[in-house]
Amino acid sequence: MEYKHAGDNVTYEDVLGLVKTYITDPDSLAIIQKAYDFIMVKHATQKRRSGEPYTVHLIWVAYILATLQTGPKTIAAGLLHDVMEDCDVPREEMVERFGEEITTLVEGVTKITKMPYMEESEVYAENHRKIYIAMAKDIRVILIKLADRLHNMRTLQYMPPAKQQRISRETLEVYAPIAHRLGINDIRIELEDLCLYYLDPKAYKEIADLLDEKRSERDAAIEKMKKSVEALLNEHHISYHIKGRAKHIYSIYKKMVIKHKRFNELYDLNALRIIVKEKVTCYEVLGLIHEKYRPLPGRFKDYIAMPKPNMYQSLHTAVIGDNGLIFEIQIRTEEMDELAERGVASHWRYKEGVNYSAKEEQKEIGEKLQWLSDFITISDEVKDEKAQEYYNTLKRDIFEANVYVLTPNGKIVELPNGATPIDFAYRIHTEVGNHTTGAIVNNVMVPIDTTLKTGDVVKIMTSNQAHPSEDWLKIVRTGSARNKIKQYLVKQEAEDKKEIIDEGRRILREEIRNRELDEKTYLDPETYRSKFNEIGCRNFDEVLIAIGKKQATAGSLLDHVVPEKKGFIENLSQIIRKNNNREQAEAKRKKSIGVAVGNLTGGVMMSLSKCCNPIPGDEIVGFVSKGQGIKIHRADCPNVKNVDPSRLVDVYWDYASIESKRYNVDLEIIGLDRPNLLSDIVTVLGTCNVNIMNINAGIADLDADMNITISVDSAEKLQNTIDNLNKIHGVAEVKRVIH
């Protein structure tokens, strides 16, 4: 059937004539008539920039929708799509006159167009988000919007140049890709060519002129090739018909400008399309074509066995014809050809007498169009993001996706360039992604950061014990996978935080009971509120977290609030004096330093070097000094790095003679000053069961630098103490001091 195109006059009678070719139900026709009558009244005085009645645009939208054989409610909504916004028709009146379903469709189209005042970039992104969310809810909304945009592009010459550019850019970036993804190639091709006409008129004219220059020559070559192919197919008694292919200016532009091809290098300028009855005949014709004409290597594509994500099916090949010219030949069935031109609208064309459910149809389309199913899922997950982030996610994950990988069952999963097995796992299901442990690609175990390629068969290995990590955020390519990983990490952090708070509360309650204090009072956050700054916490939860993580003790917390306790600094001084006295007493009792030379454990004067303060567990070396015996140094002490090797002797710790000896270690703690930093450090040292021998703290420009001497019994105990000090909020570095 011949349809009317740009430049033709279209009347409501044309719409009705086209509609009646597939809709005969009187009630269905009546709803379209009712919508037409309504707009003729409501838009009666409105004109377009061209000067023609505004209703001409609405009739064209209805006509384009009828060429796609959409349902009566979709066509009625197409006629009415501007009436709520432009004519101030309230929702209540729309529902009363046309019902909830048509009103919702009109609202969906209206919401896409109606925008609050924002910066241009924000408007652009927000508009895209509204388009995508509307499409995710009901595919019919975007079909109406595509028809609306197509006619607007056809009449764009009446707009100011700046607006022509803006509308064309948006159309090329948003509407044409949607039409392509839905497989509606007739609309996509016309939109792209119109956009190029306004965005790069010079390039458009150059390509159009090149096509015109060679037209007669090319038409003659195509006609000759067509007759040769017809003779071949007739000889083998195959039922067929051959179509010519329209030259798509924008596709030529992309190949010339983006792929840097010369005009005479474009194979698809000479093209034939062979339409047959059955799928099996497609392959039979392909065999005959390849038998007679030499095919070009690497130019054969089987989209029948593996359809494109928009359900497009066809065989593509390029051969050298009798005259030496290269021809692209497409072979498909009539059904495939119709699907290639009309896309999703063809597959789900309105079928009279069948109970229609918008929800069921949307679900069915999602099952057939994998990308749309992913699109709906992603839209639900990221619709609350900022408009620009939402737009970027959808653009990257869906509209720029061009890597096709397969599940072990043969299901195609579409991903963007650079996608990894983790992206694949999350596209399959959130729980599969969250529990991924590894991946097998083409029967080979691969790292989870492997870049997937088209044709890869991917199997994901999972474990209930596995979970995402922050490192995954550096690996994934899709925004949807990134969002799901972040959601998991936030949820896990909240759960971990709750467990730590509960543990901190338990420890505090136990300390309160040990001190025979009132639980109600000392578990009440109000008891500590005035002390939060002093303690170095913003709220009671942070206090409990510090206790739960063993970064502070419940005892030190209660020392701040129980009235009869002495001041903290006074207590700290007593602790230091007490520990010093204990160390001195132990030093008097024990003379052995617990180090042996060879087989000797006594008789040799030895002492631990005070520059590096070695302790049991450290790697050590002996240095023979003049008149002072053997000085024991840590092996990494810089003071023995460059000495005469002949003065070094092998020594080792004699753990049997060490007994309960303790050793002094000098630490330097560097960090940012905050209230109660010193208090927290002392608390942690107490928790680690080490003695504090001396503290010297200094502050400069909010930087805290503390030198602390502690007493420990082993390198293992020291390392544990350093690890715990590093966990304190505000501590940047803890290191042993070498004098």
SERODO-219344 format. One record per residue (C-alpha): x, y negated, z; residue number from 0. Coordinates in steps of 0.2 Angstrom, whole numbers, padded with zeros to 4 digits. Last residue first. Example, Ala and Ser with C-alpha at 12.3 -4.5 7.8 and 13.67 -1.06 7.14 Angstrom:
% SERODO-219344
x y z pos
0068 0005 0036 1
0062 0022 0039 0
***
This chain:
% SERODO-219344
x y z pos
0335 -0039 0336 738
0324 -0026 0328 737
0306 -0029 0331 736
0293 -0016 0327 735
0278 -0022 0316 734
0260 -0026 0318 733
0252 -0036 0304 732
0236 -0046 0300 731
0227 -0045 0317 730
0211 -0056 0316 729
0198 -0042 0320 728
0208 -0028 0328 727
0210 -0013 0317 726
0229 -0016 0316 725
0231 -0014 0335 724
0223 0003 0334 723
0236 0009 0321 722
0250 0001 0331 721
0245 0011 0346 720
0244 0027 0337 719
0261 0024 0330 718
0268 0021 0347 717
0260 0037 0354 716
0268 0047 0340 715
0285 0038 0343 714
0285 0045 0360 713
0283 0040 0379 712
0278 0022 0378 711
0282 0006 0386 710
0276 -0011 0378 709
0285 -0027 0375 708
0275 -0040 0366 707
0279 -0054 0354 706
0264 -0063 0348 705
0262 -0074 0333 704
0244 -0082 0330 703
0241 -0093 0315 702
0228 -0107 0317 701
0240 -0120 0312 700
0253 -0114 0324 699
0249 -0103 0339 698
0262 -0094 0351 697
0261 -0078 0362 696
0274 -0070 0373 695
0269 -0055 0382 694
0280 -0043 0393 693
0280 -0026 0400 692
0263 -0019 0395 691
0261 -0001 0398 690
0253 0011 0386 689
0237 0021 0388 688
0230 0018 0371 687
0214 0011 0379 686
0225 -0001 0389 685
0234 -0007 0373 684
0217 -0009 0365 683
0211 -0020 0379 682
0227 -0030 0379 681
0224 -0034 0361 680
0206 -0039 0364 679
0210 -0051 0377 678
0224 -0059 0367 677
0212 -0062 0352 676
0199 -0069 0365 675
0194 -0084 0354 674
0202 -0084 0337 673
0220 -0086 0330 672
0224 -0078 0314 671
0237 -0064 0313 670
0254 -0058 0317 669
0259 -0045 0331 668
0278 -0043 0334 667
0282 -0027 0344 666
0296 -0023 0356 665
0297 -0006 0362 664
0302 0000 0380 663
0304 0019 0383 662
0296 0030 0395 661
0303 0046 0403 660
0291 0060 0408 659
0302 0075 0405 658
0316 0069 0393 657
0328 0084 0397 656
0319 0097 0387 655
0316 0085 0373 654
0334 0083 0369 653
0332 0071 0355 652
0346 0072 0342 651
0363 0066 0338 650
0375 0067 0323 649
0390 0055 0324 648
0394 0039 0315 647
0411 0030 0317 646
0418 0039 0302 645
0404 0031 0292 644
0412 0014 0294 643
0397 0002 0297 642
0386 -0004 0283 641
0368 0002 0288 640
0372 0003 0307 639
0365 -0014 0311 638
0351 -0013 0299 637
0342 0000 0310 636
0334 0013 0299 635
0342 0028 0308 634
0336 0021 0324 633
0351 0018 0335 632
0360 0027 0349 631
0376 0019 0356 630
0389 0031 0360 629
0403 0027 0373 628
0404 0009 0378 627
0423 0006 0377 626
0424 0004 0358 625
0408 0010 0351 624
0404 0027 0343 623
0387 0025 0334 622
0375 0039 0336 621
0360 0041 0323 620
0342 0043 0326 619
0325 0047 0317 618
0312 0042 0329 617
0301 0055 0338 616
0308 0050 0355 615
0311 0032 0356 614
0324 0020 0348 613
0325 0002 0354 612
0331 -0007 0338 611
0343 -0020 0345 610
0343 -0013 0363 609
0353 0002 0358 608
0350 0018 0369 607
0365 0023 0379 606
0377 0037 0379 605
0392 0041 0390 604
0396 0059 0386 603
0398 0072 0400 602
0380 0078 0397 601
0369 0087 0384 600
0383 0093 0373 599
0379 0106 0359 598
0380 0093 0345 597
0377 0076 0353 596
0362 0076 0364 595
0349 0062 0368 594
0336 0062 0383 593
0342 0045 0391 592
0347 0054 0407 591
0348 0042 0422 590
0331 0045 0429 589
0325 0040 0447 588
0331 0022 0445 587
0323 0020 0428 586
0307 0027 0435 585
0307 0014 0448 584
0311 0000 0436 583
0297 0006 0424 582
0284 0006 0439 581
0289 -0011 0444 580
0287 -0018 0426 579
0270 -0009 0425 578
0264 -0017 0441 577
0270 -0034 0436 576
0262 -0033 0418 575
0245 -0027 0425 574
0246 -0041 0439 573
0248 -0054 0425 572
0234 -0047 0415 571
0222 -0048 0430 570
0227 -0066 0432 569
0223 -0069 0414 568
0206 -0061 0415 567
0200 -0070 0430 566
0196 -0060 0445 565
0180 -0049 0446 564
0167 -0054 0458 563
0155 -0062 0446 562
0153 -0047 0433 561
0152 -0056 0416 560
0170 -0056 0409 559
0175 -0040 0418 558
0160 -0031 0411 557
0168 -0033 0393 556
0185 -0027 0399 555
0176 -0012 0407 554
0166 -0008 0391 553
0183 -0006 0382 552
0188 -0015 0366 551
0193 -0009 0349 550
0187 0008 0353 549
0176 0008 0337 548
0160 0009 0348 547
0167 -0005 0360 546
0170 -0017 0346 545
0153 -0012 0338 544
0144 -0015 0354 543
0151 -0033 0355 542
0147 -0035 0337 541
0129 -0030 0340 540
0128 -0042 0355 539
0131 -0057 0343 538
0145 -0068 0336 537
0160 -0060 0344 536
0176 -0067 0350 535
0174 -0063 0369 534
0175 -0082 0373 533
0163 -0086 0359 532
0151 -0072 0364 531
0152 -0077 0383 530
0136 -0088 0384 529
0126 -0074 0376 528
0133 -0060 0387 527
0118 -0058 0399 526
0106 -0062 0386 525
0111 -0046 0376 524
0103 -0036 0390 523
0112 -0020 0394 522
0120 -0027 0409 521
0103 -0033 0417 520
0093 -0018 0413 519
0107 -0006 0418 518
0109 -0014 0436 517
0127 -0010 0441 516
0134 0005 0450 515
0151 0003 0443 514
0150 0020 0435 513
0133 0017 0429 512
0138 0001 0420 511
0153 0011 0412 510
0141 0024 0406 509
0129 0011 0399 508
0143 0003 0390 507
0149 0019 0382 506
0131 0023 0376 505
0129 0006 0369 504
0145 0007 0359 503
0140 0024 0352 502
0123 0017 0347 501
0132 0002 0339 500
0144 0014 0330 499
0129 0025 0323 498
0120 0009 0318 497
0135 0003 0309 496
0138 0019 0300 495
0119 0019 0294 494
0121 0000 0288 493
0138 0004 0279 492
0129 0019 0271 491
0115 0009 0264 490
0127 -0005 0258 489
0138 0009 0250 488
0123 0017 0242 487
0116 0001 0235 486
0133 -0004 0228 485
0135 0013 0219 484
0117 0011 0212 483
0121 -0007 0205 482
0137 -0001 0197 481
0129 0013 0189 480
0115 0001 0182 479
0128 -0012 0176 478
0137 0001 0165 477
0156 0002 0164 476
0161 0012 0179 475
0179 0014 0185 474
0183 -0001 0196 473
0166 0001 0205 472
0171 0019 0208 471
0185 0013 0220 470
0172 0007 0232 469
0167 0025 0235 468
0152 0036 0230 467
0147 0052 0240 466
0152 0070 0240 465
0146 0082 0254 464
0131 0087 0244 463
0142 0093 0230 462
0141 0089 0212 461
0149 0094 0195 460
0144 0085 0180 459
0144 0093 0163 458
0147 0082 0147 457
0147 0087 0129 456
0157 0074 0119 455
0149 0069 0102 454
0153 0051 0104 453
0167 0047 0115 452
0169 0046 0134 451
0183 0037 0143 450
0190 0047 0158 449
0188 0039 0175 448
0181 0055 0183 447
0196 0065 0178 446
0194 0079 0166 445
0190 0098 0167 444
0189 0105 0149 443
0173 0113 0142 442
0170 0099 0130 441
0170 0087 0145 440
0169 0095 0162 439
0167 0082 0176 438
0171 0080 0195 437
0164 0077 0212 436
0148 0068 0208 435
0136 0067 0223 434
0129 0049 0221 433
0129 0051 0202 432
0118 0067 0202 431
0107 0058 0215 430
0104 0043 0204 429
0099 0054 0189 428
0105 0057 0172 427
0111 0039 0169 426
0120 0040 0185 425
0130 0055 0180 424
0134 0047 0163 423
0141 0031 0171 422
0151 0043 0182 421
0157 0053 0167 420
0165 0036 0160 419
0158 0023 0149 418
0171 0013 0139 417
0159 0009 0125 416
0141 0008 0130 415
0131 0024 0134 414
0117 0034 0125 413
0113 0051 0132 412
0108 0064 0119 411
0100 0080 0126 410
0109 0096 0120 409
0106 0107 0135 408
0125 0105 0140 407
0121 0086 0141 406
0127 0076 0125 405
0136 0060 0122 404
0131 0046 0110 403
0142 0030 0112 402
0134 0015 0104 401
0126 0005 0118 400
0127 -0013 0115 399
0108 -0015 0117 398
0106 -0004 0132 397
0119 -0004 0145 396
0128 -0020 0140 395
0113 -0031 0135 394
0103 -0024 0149 393
0116 -0028 0162 392
0121 -0045 0154 391
0102 -0050 0155 390
0100 -0045 0173 389
0116 -0054 0178 388
0111 -0070 0169 387
0093 -0069 0176 386
0099 -0067 0194 385
0095 -0050 0201 384
0077 -0045 0206 383
0074 -0035 0189 382
0090 -0024 0192 381
0082 -0007 0197 380
0065 -0008 0189 379
0073 -0015 0173 378
0086 -0001 0173 377
0072 0012 0174 376
0063 0004 0160 375
0078 0003 0149 374
0083 0021 0153 373
0066 0027 0147 372
0068 0015 0132 371
0085 0022 0127 370
0078 0039 0128 369
0065 0035 0115 368
0054 0051 0114 367
0051 0052 0133 366
0049 0033 0135 365
0036 0033 0120 364
0026 0046 0130 363
0027 0036 0146 362
0021 0020 0137 361
0007 0030 0128 360
0002 0037 0145 359
0001 0020 0153 358
-0008 0012 0138 357
-0021 0026 0139 356
-0030 0029 0123 355
-0044 0043 0121 354
-0042 0048 0102 353
-0057 0044 0091 352
-0047 0032 0080 351
-0028 0035 0080 350
-0018 0019 0082 349
0000 0021 0076 348
0012 0029 0089 347
0025 0036 0077 346
0023 0021 0065 345
0024 0008 0078 344
0039 0016 0085 343
0048 0014 0069 342
0039 0005 0054 341
0052 0007 0040 340
0062 0022 0046 339
0047 0030 0053 338
0039 0029 0036 337
0054 0036 0028 336
0055 0050 0040 335
0037 0055 0037 334
0040 0054 0018 333
0055 0066 0020 332
0073 0060 0019 331
0088 0059 0008 330
0099 0043 0007 329
0112 0040 -0006 328
0126 0028 -0006 327
0133 0026 -0024 326
0151 0023 -0029 325
0154 0018 -0047 324
0164 0030 -0058 323
0151 0029 -0072 322
0145 0047 -0069 321
0143 0043 -0050 320
0155 0044 -0036 319
0146 0050 -0020 318
0142 0042 -0003 317
0131 0052 0009 316
0117 0049 0021 315
0104 0061 0027 314
0089 0054 0036 313
0081 0052 0053 312
0078 0037 0064 311
0071 0041 0081 310
0076 0024 0088 309
0091 0033 0098 308
0097 0039 0081 307
0092 0057 0076 306
0105 0071 0077 305
0100 0086 0065 304
0091 0073 0054 303
0104 0059 0056 302
0116 0070 0047 301
0130 0057 0041 300
0142 0060 0026 299
0154 0046 0022 298
0170 0054 0030 297
0176 0061 0013 296
0168 0053 -0002 295
0157 0065 -0012 294
0160 0071 -0030 293
0144 0072 -0039 292
0136 0087 -0046 291
0138 0100 -0032 290
0137 0086 -0019 289
0120 0080 -0026 288
0113 0098 -0027 287
0118 0102 -0009 286
0110 0086 -0003 285
0094 0091 -0012 284
0094 0107 -0003 283
0097 0099 0013 282
0083 0087 0011 281
0072 0101 0005 280
0073 0109 0022 279
0064 0094 0029 278
0050 0095 0018 277
0041 0084 0005 276
0055 0074 -0003 275
0060 0055 -0003 274
0077 0051 -0012 273
0084 0034 -0008 272
0096 0026 -0020 271
0110 0014 -0017 270
0123 0003 -0026 269
0126 -0011 -0014 268
0128 0002 -0001 267
0146 0005 -0006 266
0153 -0012 -0001 265
0171 -0014 -0007 264
0166 -0026 -0021 263
0160 -0039 -0009 262
0177 -0038 0001 261
0177 -0031 0018 260
0183 -0041 0034 259
0173 -0030 0046 258
0165 -0045 0055 257
0164 -0057 0040 256
0161 -0045 0025 255
0153 -0031 0034 254
0142 -0042 0045 253
0137 -0053 0030 252
0132 -0038 0019 251
0121 -0033 0034 250
0114 -0050 0035 249
0110 -0050 0016 248
0100 -0034 0016 247
0099 -0029 -0002 246
0083 -0020 -0004 245
0084 -0001 -0008 244
0077 0007 -0024 243
0066 0022 -0021 242
0066 0039 -0029 241
0051 0051 -0028 240
0052 0070 -0025 239
0045 0087 -0029 238
0060 0099 -0034 237
0059 0109 -0049 236
0078 0113 -0050 235
0080 0104 -0067 234
0068 0090 -0061 233
0080 0087 -0047 232
0095 0085 -0059 231
0086 0075 -0072 230
0080 0063 -0058 229
0098 0061 -0052 228
0104 0056 -0069 227
0090 0045 -0072 226
0093 0036 -0055 225
0112 0034 -0059 224
0108 0025 -0075 223
0095 0014 -0067 222
0108 0010 -0053 221
0121 0005 -0066 220
0109 -0006 -0075 219
0103 -0014 -0059 218
0121 -0017 -0054 217
0125 -0026 -0070 216
0109 -0036 -0070 215
0112 -0041 -0052 214
0130 -0045 -0052 213
0129 -0064 -0051 212
0113 -0063 -0041 211
0121 -0053 -0027 210
0136 -0064 -0027 209
0124 -0080 -0026 208
0115 -0072 -0011 207
0131 -0069 -0003 206
0138 -0087 -0005 205
0121 -0094 0000 204
0120 -0085 0016 203
0138 -0089 0020 202
0134 -0108 0018 201
0118 -0107 0027 200
0126 -0100 0043 199
0114 -0101 0057 198
0099 -0106 0047 197
0099 -0093 0033 196
0108 -0081 0045 195
0092 -0081 0056 194
0081 -0078 0041 193
0091 -0063 0035 192
0091 -0056 0053 191
0072 -0058 0055 190
0068 -0050 0038 189
0079 -0035 0042 188
0072 -0032 0059 187
0054 -0034 0053 186
0056 -0021 0040 185
0067 -0010 0051 184
0055 -0007 0065 183
0066 0007 0073 182
0061 0001 0091 181
0080 -0001 0094 180
0081 -0012 0078 179
0066 -0022 0083 178
0074 -0025 0100 177
0090 -0030 0092 176
0081 -0042 0081 175
0072 -0050 0095 174
0086 -0053 0107 173
0102 -0059 0100 172
0097 -0064 0082 171
0080 -0071 0088 170
0089 -0081 0102 169
0102 -0088 0089 168
0088 -0092 0076 167
0077 -0101 0089 166
0092 -0112 0095 165
0098 -0116 0077 164
0081 -0121 0071 163
0079 -0131 0087 162
0094 -0141 0083 161
0089 -0143 0065 160
0072 -0150 0069 159
0057 -0138 0065 158
0047 -0138 0049 157
0059 -0126 0041 156
0056 -0113 0054 155
0040 -0107 0045 154
0046 -0089 0041 153
0055 -0089 0058 152
0038 -0093 0067 151
0030 -0079 0057 150
0043 -0066 0063 149
0042 -0073 0081 148
0024 -0070 0083 147
0025 -0052 0075 146
0039 -0048 0087 145
0030 -0055 0102 144
0015 -0045 0098 143
0025 -0029 0096 142
0034 -0035 0113 141
0018 -0035 0122 140
0012 -0018 0115 139
0027 -0009 0123 138
0020 -0012 0140 137
0029 -0013 0157 136
0047 -0011 0150 135
0043 -0023 0136 134
0037 -0037 0148 133
0052 -0034 0159 132
0063 -0036 0144 131
0055 -0052 0137 130
0055 -0060 0155 129
0073 -0056 0157 128
0077 -0064 0140 127
0068 -0080 0144 126
0077 -0081 0161 125
0094 -0079 0152 124
0090 -0093 0139 123
0082 -0104 0152 122
0097 -0102 0163 121
0109 -0107 0149 120
0098 -0122 0144 119
0098 -0128 0162 118
0081 -0127 0170 117
0063 -0133 0168 116
0050 -0119 0171 115
0047 -0107 0156 114
0031 -0102 0148 113
0036 -0091 0133 112
0038 -0074 0140 111
0024 -0077 0152 110
0012 -0080 0138 109
0016 -0064 0129 108
0012 -0054 0145 107
-0003 -0064 0149 106
-0010 -0060 0132 105
-0007 -0042 0136 104
-0015 -0043 0153 103
-0030 -0052 0146 102
-0032 -0038 0133 101
-0032 -0024 0146 100
-0043 -0034 0159 99
-0058 -0037 0148 98
-0061 -0048 0133 97
-0075 -0060 0138 96
-0075 -0059 0157 95
-0057 -0055 0158 94
-0053 -0071 0148 93
-0065 -0082 0158 92
-0057 -0076 0174 91
-0039 -0079 0167 90
-0043 -0097 0164 89
-0042 -0104 0146 88
-0031 -0119 0146 87
-0031 -0121 0127 86
-0012 -0119 0124 85
-0007 -0107 0138 84
-0022 -0096 0139 83
-0026 -0097 0120 82
-0008 -0093 0114 81
-0009 -0074 0112 80
-0027 -0073 0107 79
-0025 -0067 0089 78
-0012 -0055 0094 77
-0022 -0050 0109 76
-0036 -0045 0097 75
-0023 -0035 0086 74
-0017 -0026 0102 73
-0035 -0022 0107 72
-0039 -0016 0090 71
-0024 -0004 0090 70
-0008 -0006 0080 69
-0007 -0001 0062 68
0011 -0009 0059 67
0003 -0018 0044 66
-0011 -0023 0056 65
0002 -0031 0068 64
0008 -0042 0054 63
-0010 -0047 0050 62
-0014 -0051 0068 61
0002 -0062 0069 60
-0003 -0070 0052 59
-0020 -0074 0058 58
-0013 -0083 0074 57
-0001 -0093 0063 56
-0016 -0099 0052 55
-0026 -0103 0067 54
-0014 -0118 0070 53
-0022 -0127 0055 52
-0009 -0133 0043 51
0001 -0149 0045 50
0018 -0140 0044 49
0021 -0145 0062 48
0006 -0134 0067 47
-0011 -0141 0070 46
-0024 -0140 0084 45
-0042 -0146 0082 44
-0050 -0129 0081 43
-0039 -0120 0092 42
-0053 -0115 0105 41
-0067 -0113 0092 40
-0058 -0103 0079 39
-0049 -0094 0093 38
-0065 -0087 0100 37
-0072 -0082 0083 36
-0056 -0072 0080 35
-0056 -0064 0097 34
-0075 -0058 0094 33
-0071 -0052 0077 32
-0056 -0041 0084 31
-0068 -0035 0098 30
-0081 -0031 0085 29
-0070 -0020 0074 28
-0066 -0009 0089 27
-0085 -0008 0093 26
-0089 -0004 0075 25
-0077 0011 0074 24
-0069 0010 0057 23
-0051 0007 0060 22
-0038 0014 0048 21
-0041 0005 0032 20
-0053 -0006 0040 19
-0038 -0016 0048 18
-0031 -0020 0031 17
-0047 -0028 0025 16
-0050 -0036 0042 15
-0033 -0045 0041 14
-0036 -0050 0023 13
-0053 -0057 0027 12
-0045 -0067 0041 11
-0035 -0075 0028 10
-0017 -0074 0022 9
-0008 -0085 0009 8
0008 -0078 0003 7
0025 -0087 0006 6
0031 -0074 0017 5
0024 -0057 0013 4
0008 -0048 0009 3
0007 -0030 0010 2
0007 -0017 -0005 1
0000 0000 0000 0
***
